[in-house]
């Protein structure tokens, strides 16, 4: 295999909009939707269940607190104001916890980026296990990381991949690999679509096909990690294109005007 080319550096600007994240690329006037914005169109049943559980957990804690308070005071005081406040805070609880998780993930990615680049940094204790898990995974992975936090773009989308590198398989052949770190509690199916999209875009930019896509989950609390490979990059990329078509379709008015009584 020929030596993997380094992606062409192009200036990119990130735009956070209400409907997602978009990029502008030097030399292009249009906005490129991010890969994660496109994949947001996919229904996530697990997320709905998690949202429900967090709301109920919050309400349960409030009621238990009220019950414990009643054993001390001998009375229960539930006002309309208390009910409305509890409902409002319960509805917000999933967003609060999701924001905390997102901030943890962003900080973890930044720390790993600095580790890869060999930059000195102070790692807060709560991130130490993530760094440990990353180092332990890397030590046995056989991957030679070439770049991290690399902006990529294709004709219809853009994004930032966590890392890409070279891996020599048991057959002695060297492969280009795209890697994505996760600090979530479990691996979701759409992660494979995300990595496939990054892999195809990187291959277009370098002229060297990306043969493998890896997702590495670094546990937030325990010294453990989980690594998986996308089984079929081409097939998974086709699934991503399906999500892209659906995302585009939902951005346009699907109806044609008919006569109306209004």
ChimeraX commands (.cxc) that place a marker at each C-alpha (Angstrom):
marker #1 position 0.00,0.00,0.00 radius 0.5
marker #1 position 1.26,3.45,-0.81 radius 0.5
marker #1 position 2.05,5.79,2.03 radius 0.5
marker #1 position -1.07,7.44,3.41 radius 0.5
marker #1 position -1.35,11.06,2.37 radius 0.5
marker #1 position -1.94,13.83,4.86 radius 0.5
marker #1 position -5.36,15.47,4.35 radius 0.5
marker #1 position -5.39,18.82,2.62 radius 0.5
marker #1 position -5.77,21.59,5.18 radius 0.5
marker #1 position -8.69,23.87,4.41 radius 0.5
marker #1 position -9.96,26.68,6.56 radius 0.5
marker #1 position -13.27,25.78,8.14 radius 0.5
marker #1 position -15.60,27.75,10.36 radius 0.5
marker #1 position -18.17,26.11,12.63 radius 0.5
marker #1 position -21.66,27.57,12.82 radius 0.5
marker #1 position -23.92,26.52,15.68 radius 0.5
marker #1 position -27.52,27.01,14.56 radius 0.5
marker #1 position -30.82,26.07,16.11 radius 0.5
marker #1 position -31.17,23.14,13.72 radius 0.5
marker #1 position -27.65,21.82,14.30 radius 0.5
marker #1 position -23.99,22.42,13.53 radius 0.5
marker #1 position -22.76,23.50,10.11 radius 0.5
marker #1 position -19.39,24.25,8.53 radius 0.5
marker #1 position -18.24,26.71,5.92 radius 0.5
marker #1 position -15.24,25.60,3.90 radius 0.5
marker #1 position -12.84,27.93,2.13 radius 0.5
marker #1 position -13.76,28.18,-1.53 radius 0.5
marker #1 position -17.37,27.10,-1.00 radius 0.5
marker #1 position -20.37,29.33,-0.37 radius 0.5
marker #1 position -22.77,26.69,0.92 radius 0.5
marker #1 position -23.07,25.42,4.48 radius 0.5
marker #1 position -22.04,21.82,5.12 radius 0.5
marker #1 position -24.07,20.02,7.81 radius 0.5
marker #1 position -22.03,18.15,10.39 radius 0.5
marker #1 position -22.19,14.37,10.47 radius 0.5
marker #1 position -23.70,14.39,13.95 radius 0.5
marker #1 position -26.36,16.91,12.89 radius 0.5
marker #1 position -27.38,14.63,10.02 radius 0.5
marker #1 position -27.53,11.59,12.30 radius 0.5
marker #1 position -29.77,13.50,14.68 radius 0.5
marker #1 position -32.62,12.57,12.34 radius 0.5
marker #1 position -32.42,8.95,13.50 radius 0.5
marker #1 position -34.91,7.93,16.16 radius 0.5
marker #1 position -33.22,6.79,19.37 radius 0.5
marker #1 position -35.59,4.65,21.47 radius 0.5
marker #1 position -32.94,4.23,24.18 radius 0.5
marker #1 position -32.77,8.00,24.56 radius 0.5
marker #1 position -36.53,8.22,25.09 radius 0.5
marker #1 position -36.35,5.54,27.77 radius 0.5
marker #1 position -33.42,7.30,29.43 radius 0.5
marker #1 position -35.29,10.63,29.39 radius 0.5
marker #1 position -38.31,9.01,31.01 radius 0.5
marker #1 position -36.17,7.33,33.67 radius 0.5
marker #1 position -34.37,10.57,34.59 radius 0.5
marker #1 position -37.66,12.45,34.96 radius 0.5
marker #1 position -39.16,9.73,37.14 radius 0.5
marker #1 position -35.97,9.48,39.20 radius 0.5
marker #1 position -36.07,13.21,39.91 radius 0.5
marker #1 position -39.73,13.09,40.96 radius 0.5
marker #1 position -39.05,10.05,43.13 radius 0.5
marker #1 position -36.27,11.88,44.97 radius 0.5
marker #1 position -38.51,14.88,45.55 radius 0.5
marker #1 position -41.32,12.71,46.91 radius 0.5
marker #1 position -38.96,10.75,49.13 radius 0.5
marker #1 position -37.57,14.00,50.51 radius 0.5
marker #1 position -41.12,15.14,51.21 radius 0.5
marker #1 position -41.92,11.85,52.92 radius 0.5
marker #1 position -38.83,12.06,55.12 radius 0.5
marker #1 position -39.68,15.64,55.99 radius 0.5
marker #1 position -43.18,14.59,57.00 radius 0.5
marker #1 position -41.82,12.08,59.52 radius 0.5
marker #1 position -40.04,14.96,61.22 radius 0.5
marker #1 position -42.77,17.59,61.07 radius 0.5
marker #1 position -45.74,15.26,61.26 radius 0.5
marker #1 position -47.39,16.78,58.21 radius 0.5
marker #1 position -47.13,16.80,54.43 radius 0.5
marker #1 position -47.28,20.11,52.63 radius 0.5
marker #1 position -47.92,19.80,48.90 radius 0.5
marker #1 position -48.90,23.09,47.36 radius 0.5
marker #1 position -49.82,23.85,43.77 radius 0.5
marker #1 position -46.61,25.86,43.55 radius 0.5
marker #1 position -44.58,22.86,44.75 radius 0.5
marker #1 position -46.22,20.62,42.15 radius 0.5
marker #1 position -45.57,23.05,39.28 radius 0.5
marker #1 position -41.97,23.64,40.35 radius 0.5
marker #1 position -41.31,19.90,40.65 radius 0.5
marker #1 position -42.78,19.20,37.22 radius 0.5
marker #1 position -40.77,22.00,35.63 radius 0.5
marker #1 position -37.47,20.90,37.19 radius 0.5
marker #1 position -38.19,17.25,36.37 radius 0.5
marker #1 position -38.73,18.12,32.71 radius 0.5
marker #1 position -35.37,19.92,32.65 radius 0.5
marker #1 position -33.43,17.17,34.45 radius 0.5
marker #1 position -32.61,15.11,31.31 radius 0.5
marker #1 position -31.21,18.25,29.62 radius 0.5
marker #1 position -29.13,19.07,32.69 radius 0.5
marker #1 position -27.65,15.57,32.85 radius 0.5
marker #1 position -27.12,15.45,29.07 radius 0.5
marker #1 position -25.23,18.76,29.21 radius 0.5
marker #1 position -23.01,17.44,32.00 radius 0.5
marker #1 position -22.27,14.29,29.98 radius 0.5
marker #1 position -21.55,16.34,26.84 radius 0.5
marker #1 position -19.15,18.60,28.74 radius 0.5
marker #1 position -17.38,15.56,30.17 radius 0.5
marker #1 position -17.06,14.06,26.69 radius 0.5
marker #1 position -15.70,17.29,25.19 radius 0.5
marker #1 position -13.16,17.72,27.97 radius 0.5
marker #1 position -12.09,14.07,27.64 radius 0.5
marker #1 position -11.57,14.50,23.89 radius 0.5
marker #1 position -9.45,17.61,24.49 radius 0.5
marker #1 position -7.32,15.79,27.06 radius 0.5
marker #1 position -6.76,12.81,24.75 radius 0.5
marker #1 position -5.85,15.19,21.93 radius 0.5
marker #1 position -3.17,16.74,24.14 radius 0.5
marker #1 position -1.91,13.29,25.14 radius 0.5
marker #1 position -1.54,12.31,21.47 radius 0.5
marker #1 position 0.27,15.57,20.68 radius 0.5
marker #1 position 2.57,15.13,23.67 radius 0.5
marker #1 position 1.47,18.39,25.25 radius 0.5
marker #1 position 1.87,18.87,28.99 radius 0.5
marker #1 position -1.36,19.29,30.89 radius 0.5
marker #1 position -2.90,18.96,34.31 radius 0.5
marker #1 position -5.57,16.28,34.28 radius 0.5
marker #1 position -8.35,16.70,36.82 radius 0.5
marker #1 position -8.92,13.56,38.94 radius 0.5
marker #1 position -12.33,12.86,37.38 radius 0.5
marker #1 position -10.71,12.46,33.94 radius 0.5
marker #1 position -7.77,10.32,35.11 radius 0.5
marker #1 position -9.55,7.02,34.50 radius 0.5
marker #1 position -10.39,8.08,30.92 radius 0.5
marker #1 position -6.72,8.79,30.21 radius 0.5
marker #1 position -5.76,5.47,31.81 radius 0.5
marker #1 position -8.29,3.63,29.67 radius 0.5
marker #1 position -7.06,5.39,26.53 radius 0.5
marker #1 position -3.42,4.53,27.26 radius 0.5
marker #1 position -4.27,0.90,28.02 radius 0.5
marker #1 position -6.28,0.57,24.83 radius 0.5
marker #1 position -3.60,2.22,22.68 radius 0.5
marker #1 position -0.85,0.01,24.12 radius 0.5
marker #1 position -2.50,-3.14,22.81 radius 0.5
marker #1 position -4.20,-1.72,19.70 radius 0.5
marker #1 position -1.26,-1.85,17.31 radius 0.5
marker #1 position -2.39,1.50,15.90 radius 0.5
marker #1 position 0.10,4.19,14.90 radius 0.5
marker #1 position -1.85,7.43,15.25 radius 0.5
marker #1 position -0.99,9.99,12.59 radius 0.5
marker #1 position -3.35,12.87,13.31 radius 0.5
marker #1 position -6.01,13.83,15.81 radius 0.5
marker #1 position -9.04,16.15,15.71 radius 0.5
marker #1 position -8.87,16.39,11.94 radius 0.5
marker #1 position -11.42,18.43,10.03 radius 0.5
marker #1 position -12.88,16.48,7.13 radius 0.5
marker #1 position -15.43,17.32,4.48 radius 0.5
marker #1 position -17.13,15.75,1.50 radius 0.5
marker #1 position -19.46,17.15,-1.15 radius 0.5
marker #1 position -22.49,16.99,1.13 radius 0.5
marker #1 position -21.26,17.01,4.75 radius 0.5
marker #1 position -18.37,17.85,7.06 radius 0.5
marker #1 position -17.08,17.07,10.53 radius 0.5
marker #1 position -14.11,16.53,12.80 radius 0.5
marker #1 position -12.79,13.02,13.28 radius 0.5
marker #1 position -11.05,12.10,16.52 radius 0.5
marker #1 position -8.04,10.40,14.97 radius 0.5
marker #1 position -6.75,8.42,12.06 radius 0.5
marker #1 position -3.73,6.17,11.85 radius 0.5
marker #1 position -2.08,3.11,10.38 radius 0.5
marker #1 position -2.63,-0.46,11.47 radius 0.5
marker #1 position -0.83,-3.58,10.29 radius 0.5
marker #1 position -3.06,-6.63,10.34 radius 0.5
marker #1 position -2.16,-10.25,10.88 radius 0.5
marker #1 position -1.74,-10.57,7.13 radius 0.5
marker #1 position 1.13,-8.06,7.31 radius 0.5
marker #1 position -0.75,-5.48,5.26 radius 0.5
marker #1 position -0.96,-1.89,6.46 radius 0.5
marker #1 position -4.39,-0.26,6.62 radius 0.5
marker #1 position -5.65,3.28,7.15 radius 0.5
marker #1 position -7.99,3.38,10.14 radius 0.5
marker #1 position -10.36,6.08,11.42 radius 0.5
marker #1 position -10.99,6.08,15.18 radius 0.5
marker #1 position -13.71,7.71,17.25 radius 0.5
marker #1 position -13.62,7.87,21.07 radius 0.5
marker #1 position -16.77,7.68,23.15 radius 0.5
marker #1 position -17.33,8.22,26.86 radius 0.5
marker #1 position -20.96,7.08,26.76 radius 0.5
marker #1 position -22.27,4.20,28.85 radius 0.5
marker #1 position -22.84,2.03,25.78 radius 0.5
marker #1 position -22.21,2.00,22.02 radius 0.5
marker #1 position -25.10,3.15,19.87 radius 0.5
marker #1 position -25.71,1.86,16.29 radius 0.5
marker #1 position -25.44,5.34,14.75 radius 0.5
marker #1 position -21.81,5.58,15.89 radius 0.5
marker #1 position -20.96,3.15,13.10 radius 0.5
marker #1 position -22.64,5.46,10.56 radius 0.5
marker #1 position -20.68,8.40,11.96 radius 0.5
marker #1 position -17.34,6.62,11.59 radius 0.5
marker #1 position -18.22,5.39,8.09 radius 0.5
marker #1 position -18.97,8.97,7.00 radius 0.5
marker #1 position -15.65,10.17,8.40 radius 0.5
marker #1 position -13.81,7.30,6.72 radius 0.5
marker #1 position -15.27,8.05,3.28 radius 0.5
marker #1 position -14.54,11.77,3.55 radius 0.5
marker #1 position -10.95,11.19,4.67 radius 0.5
marker #1 position -10.44,8.79,1.79 radius 0.5
marker #1 position -11.68,11.42,-0.65 radius 0.5
marker #1 position -9.36,14.04,0.80 radius 0.5
marker #1 position -6.23,11.89,0.76 radius 0.5
marker #1 position -6.83,9.68,-2.24 radius 0.5
marker #1 position -6.06,6.70,0.00 radius 0.5
marker #1 position -9.07,4.55,0.90 radius 0.5
marker #1 position -9.80,4.09,4.59 radius 0.5
marker #1 position -10.27,0.38,5.16 radius 0.5
marker #1 position -11.37,0.25,8.78 radius 0.5
marker #1 position -13.41,2.30,11.22 radius 0.5
marker #1 position -13.03,1.78,14.96 radius 0.5
marker #1 position -15.15,3.00,17.86 radius 0.5
marker #1 position -13.47,2.97,21.27 radius 0.5
marker #1 position -15.57,3.46,24.38 radius 0.5
marker #1 position -13.55,4.72,27.33 radius 0.5
marker #1 position -15.36,4.15,30.61 radius 0.5
marker #1 position -15.84,7.24,32.79 radius 0.5
marker #1 position -15.63,5.56,36.18 radius 0.5
marker #1 position -13.97,2.16,35.86 radius 0.5
marker #1 position -10.59,1.07,34.42 radius 0.5
marker #1 position -12.10,-0.59,31.38 radius 0.5
marker #1 position -12.60,0.10,27.70 radius 0.5
marker #1 position -14.49,-1.40,24.77 radius 0.5
marker #1 position -13.35,-1.35,21.14 radius 0.5
marker #1 position -15.34,-2.38,18.08 radius 0.5
marker #1 position -14.78,-2.28,14.33 radius 0.5
marker #1 position -17.42,-1.35,11.78 radius 0.5
marker #1 position -18.23,-4.64,10.09 radius 0.5
marker #1 position -18.78,-3.24,6.58 radius 0.5
marker #1 position -17.78,0.37,5.91 radius 0.5
marker #1 position -19.36,0.51,2.45 radius 0.5
marker #1 position -22.71,-0.85,3.57 radius 0.5
marker #1 position -22.72,1.34,6.67 radius 0.5
marker #1 position -21.89,4.40,4.59 radius 0.5
marker #1 position -24.92,3.65,2.42 radius 0.5
marker #1 position -26.99,3.72,5.60 radius 0.5
marker #1 position -25.48,7.12,6.42 radius 0.5
marker #1 position -26.45,8.38,2.96 radius 0.5
marker #1 position -29.99,7.21,3.69 radius 0.5
marker #1 position -29.98,9.33,6.85 radius 0.5
marker #1 position -28.61,12.25,4.83 radius 0.5
marker #1 position -31.41,11.93,2.28 radius 0.5
marker #1 position -34.01,11.81,5.05 radius 0.5
marker #1 position -32.43,14.82,6.79 radius 0.5
marker #1 position -32.53,16.81,3.55 radius 0.5
marker #1 position -36.10,15.77,2.83 radius 0.5
marker #1 position -37.28,16.96,6.22 radius 0.5
marker #1 position -35.68,20.35,5.58 radius 0.5
marker #1 position -37.94,20.98,2.59 radius 0.5
marker #1 position -41.72,21.33,2.29 radius 0.5
marker #1 position -42.98,17.95,1.02 radius 0.5
marker #1 position -46.40,19.26,0.07 radius 0.5
marker #1 position -47.75,20.80,-3.12 radius 0.5
marker #1 position -50.62,23.26,-2.91 radius 0.5
marker #1 position -54.17,22.04,-3.51 radius 0.5
marker #1 position -57.46,23.89,-3.39 radius 0.5
marker #1 position -58.51,24.67,0.14 radius 0.5
marker #1 position -61.55,26.02,1.93 radius 0.5
marker #1 position -59.31,28.49,3.77 radius 0.5
marker link #1:1,2 radius 0.2
marker link #1:2,3 radius 0.2
marker link #1:3,4 radius 0.2
marker link #1:4,5 radius 0.2
marker link #1:5,6 radius 0.2
marker link #1:6,7 radius 0.2
marker link #1:7,8 radius 0.2
marker link #1:8,9 radius 0.2
marker link #1:9,10 radius 0.2
marker link #1:10,11 radius 0.2
marker link #1:11,12 radius 0.2
marker link #1:12,13 radius 0.2
marker link #1:13,14 radius 0.2
marker link #1:14,15 radius 0.2
marker link #1:15,16 radius 0.2
marker link #1:16,17 radius 0.2
marker link #1:17,18 radius 0.2
marker link #1:18,19 radius 0.2
marker link #1:19,20 radius 0.2
marker link #1:20,21 radius 0.2
marker link #1:21,22 radius 0.2
marker link #1:22,23 radius 0.2
marker link #1:23,24 radius 0.2
marker link #1:24,25 radius 0.2
marker link #1:25,26 radius 0.2
marker link #1:26,27 radius 0.2
marker link #1:27,28 radius 0.2
marker link #1:28,29 radius 0.2
marker link #1:29,30 radius 0.2
marker link #1:30,31 radius 0.2
marker link #1:31,32 radius 0.2
marker link #1:32,33 radius 0.2
marker link #1:33,34 radius 0.2
marker link #1:34,35 radius 0.2
marker link #1:35,36 radius 0.2
marker link #1:36,37 radius 0.2
marker link #1:37,38 radius 0.2
marker link #1:38,39 radius 0.2
marker link #1:39,40 radius 0.2
marker link #1:40,41 radius 0.2
marker link #1:41,42 radius 0.2
marker link #1:42,43 radius 0.2
marker link #1:43,44 radius 0.2
marker link #1:44,45 radius 0.2
marker link #1:45,46 radius 0.2
marker link #1:46,47 radius 0.2
marker link #1:47,48 radius 0.2
marker link #1:48,49 radius 0.2
marker link #1:49,50 radius 0.2
marker link #1:50,51 radius 0.2
marker link #1:51,52 radius 0.2
marker link #1:52,53 radius 0.2
marker link #1:53,54 radius 0.2
marker link #1:54,55 radius 0.2
marker link #1:55,56 radius 0.2
marker link #1:56,57 radius 0.2
marker link #1:57,58 radius 0.2
marker link #1:58,59 radius 0.2
marker link #1:59,60 radius 0.2
marker link #1:60,61 radius 0.2
marker link #1:61,62 radius 0.2
marker link #1:62,63 radius 0.2
marker link #1:63,64 radius 0.2
marker link #1:64,65 radius 0.2
marker link #1:65,66 radius 0.2
marker link #1:66,67 radius 0.2
marker link #1:67,68 radius 0.2
marker link #1:68,69 radius 0.2
marker link #1:69,70 radius 0.2
marker link #1:70,71 radius 0.2
marker link #1:71,72 radius 0.2
marker link #1:72,73 radius 0.2
marker link #1:73,74 radius 0.2
marker link #1:74,75 radius 0.2
marker link #1:75,76 radius 0.2
marker link #1:76,77 radius 0.2
marker link #1:77,78 radius 0.2
marker link #1:78,79 radius 0.2
marker link #1:79,80 radius 0.2
marker link #1:80,81 radius 0.2
marker link #1:81,82 radius 0.2
marker link #1:82,83 radius 0.2
marker link #1:83,84 radius 0.2
marker link #1:84,85 radius 0.2
marker link #1:85,86 radius 0.2
marker link #1:86,87 radius 0.2
marker link #1:87,88 radius 0.2
marker link #1:88,89 radius 0.2
marker link #1:89,90 radius 0.2
marker link #1:90,91 radius 0.2
marker link #1:91,92 radius 0.2
marker link #1:92,93 radius 0.2
marker link #1:93,94 radius 0.2
marker link #1:94,95 radius 0.2
marker link #1:95,96 radius 0.2
marker link #1:96,97 radius 0.2
marker link #1:97,98 radius 0.2
marker link #1:98,99 radius 0.2
marker link #1:99,100 radius 0.2
marker link #1:100,101 radius 0.2
marker link #1:101,102 radius 0.2
marker link #1:102,103 radius 0.2
marker link #1:103,104 radius 0.2
marker link #1:104,105 radius 0.2
marker link #1:105,106 radius 0.2
marker link #1:106,107 radius 0.2
marker link #1:107,108 radius 0.2
marker link #1:108,109 radius 0.2
marker link #1:109,110 radius 0.2
marker link #1:110,111 radius 0.2
marker link #1:111,112 radius 0.2
marker link #1:112,113 radius 0.2
marker link #1:113,114 radius 0.2
marker link #1:114,115 radius 0.2
marker link #1:115,116 radius 0.2
marker link #1:116,117 radius 0.2
marker link #1:117,118 radius 0.2
marker link #1:118,119 radius 0.2
marker link #1:119,120 radius 0.2
marker link #1:120,121 radius 0.2
marker link #1:121,122 radius 0.2
marker link #1:122,123 radius 0.2
marker link #1:123,124 radius 0.2
marker link #1:124,125 radius 0.2
marker link #1:125,126 radius 0.2
marker link #1:126,127 radius 0.2
marker link #1:127,128 radius 0.2
marker link #1:128,129 radius 0.2
marker link #1:129,130 radius 0.2
marker link #1:130,131 radius 0.2
marker link #1:131,132 radius 0.2
marker link #1:132,133 radius 0.2
marker link #1:133,134 radius 0.2
marker link #1:134,135 radius 0.2
marker link #1:135,136 radius 0.2
marker link #1:136,137 radius 0.2
marker link #1:137,138 radius 0.2
marker link #1:138,139 radius 0.2
marker link #1:139,140 radius 0.2
marker link #1:140,141 radius 0.2
marker link #1:141,142 radius 0.2
marker link #1:142,143 radius 0.2
marker link #1:143,144 radius 0.2
marker link #1:144,145 radius 0.2
marker link #1:145,146 radius 0.2
marker link #1:146,147 radius 0.2
marker link #1:147,148 radius 0.2
marker link #1:148,149 radius 0.2
marker link #1:149,150 radius 0.2
marker link #1:150,151 radius 0.2
marker link #1:151,152 radius 0.2
marker link #1:152,153 radius 0.2
marker link #1:153,154 radius 0.2
marker link #1:154,155 radius 0.2
marker link #1:155,156 radius 0.2
marker link #1:156,157 radius 0.2
marker link #1:157,158 radius 0.2
marker link #1:158,159 radius 0.2
marker link #1:159,160 radius 0.2
marker link #1:160,161 radius 0.2
marker link #1:161,162 radius 0.2
marker link #1:162,163 radius 0.2
marker link #1:163,164 radius 0.2
marker link #1:164,165 radius 0.2
marker link #1:165,166 radius 0.2
marker link #1:166,167 radius 0.2
marker link #1:167,168 radius 0.2
marker link #1:168,169 radius 0.2
marker link #1:169,170 radius 0.2
marker link #1:170,171 radius 0.2
marker link #1:171,172 radius 0.2
marker link #1:172,173 radius 0.2
marker link #1:173,174 radius 0.2
marker link #1:174,175 radius 0.2
marker link #1:175,176 radius 0.2
marker link #1:176,177 radius 0.2
marker link #1:177,178 radius 0.2
marker link #1:178,179 radius 0.2
marker link #1:179,180 radius 0.2
marker link #1:180,181 radius 0.2
marker link #1:181,182 radius 0.2
marker link #1:182,183 radius 0.2
marker link #1:183,184 radius 0.2
marker link #1:184,185 radius 0.2
marker link #1:185,186 radius 0.2
marker link #1:186,187 radius 0.2
marker link #1:187,188 radius 0.2
marker link #1:188,189 radius 0.2
marker link #1:189,190 radius 0.2
marker link #1:190,191 radius 0.2
marker link #1:191,192 radius 0.2
marker link #1:192,193 radius 0.2
marker link #1:193,194 radius 0.2
marker link #1:194,195 radius 0.2
marker link #1:195,196 radius 0.2
marker link #1:196,197 radius 0.2
marker link #1:197,198 radius 0.2
marker link #1:198,199 radius 0.2
marker link #1:199,200 radius 0.2
marker link #1:200,201 radius 0.2
marker link #1:201,202 radius 0.2
marker link #1:202,203 radius 0.2
marker link #1:203,204 radius 0.2
marker link #1:204,205 radius 0.2
marker link #1:205,206 radius 0.2
marker link #1:206,207 radius 0.2
marker link #1:207,208 radius 0.2
marker link #1:208,209 radius 0.2
marker link #1:209,210 radius 0.2
marker link #1:210,211 radius 0.2
marker link #1:211,212 radius 0.2
marker link #1:212,213 radius 0.2
marker link #1:213,214 radius 0.2
marker link #1:214,215 radius 0.2
marker link #1:215,216 radius 0.2
marker link #1:216,217 radius 0.2
marker link #1:217,218 radius 0.2
marker link #1:218,219 radius 0.2
marker link #1:219,220 radius 0.2
marker link #1:220,221 radius 0.2
marker link #1:221,222 radius 0.2
marker link #1:222,223 radius 0.2
marker link #1:223,224 radius 0.2
marker link #1:224,225 radius 0.2
marker link #1:225,226 radius 0.2
marker link #1:226,227 radius 0.2
marker link #1:227,228 radius 0.2
marker link #1:228,229 radius 0.2
marker link #1:229,230 radius 0.2
marker link #1:230,231 radius 0.2
marker link #1:231,232 radius 0.2
marker link #1:232,233 radius 0.2
marker link #1:233,234 radius 0.2
marker link #1:234,235 radius 0.2
marker link #1:235,236 radius 0.2
marker link #1:236,237 radius 0.2
marker link #1:237,238 radius 0.2
marker link #1:238,239 radius 0.2
marker link #1:239,240 radius 0.2
marker link #1:240,241 radius 0.2
marker link #1:241,242 radius 0.2
marker link #1:242,243 radius 0.2
marker link #1:243,244 radius 0.2
marker link #1:244,245 radius 0.2
marker link #1:245,246 radius 0.2
marker link #1:246,247 radius 0.2
marker link #1:247,248 radius 0.2
marker link #1:248,249 radius 0.2
marker link #1:249,250 radius 0.2
marker link #1:250,251 radius 0.2
marker link #1:251,252 radius 0.2
marker link #1:252,253 radius 0.2
marker link #1:253,254 radius 0.2
marker link #1:254,255 radius 0.2
marker link #1:255,256 radius 0.2
marker link #1:256,257 radius 0.2
marker link #1:257,258 radius 0.2
marker link #1:258,259 radius 0.2
marker link #1:259,260 radius 0.2
marker link #1:260,261 radius 0.2
marker link #1:261,262 radius 0.2
view
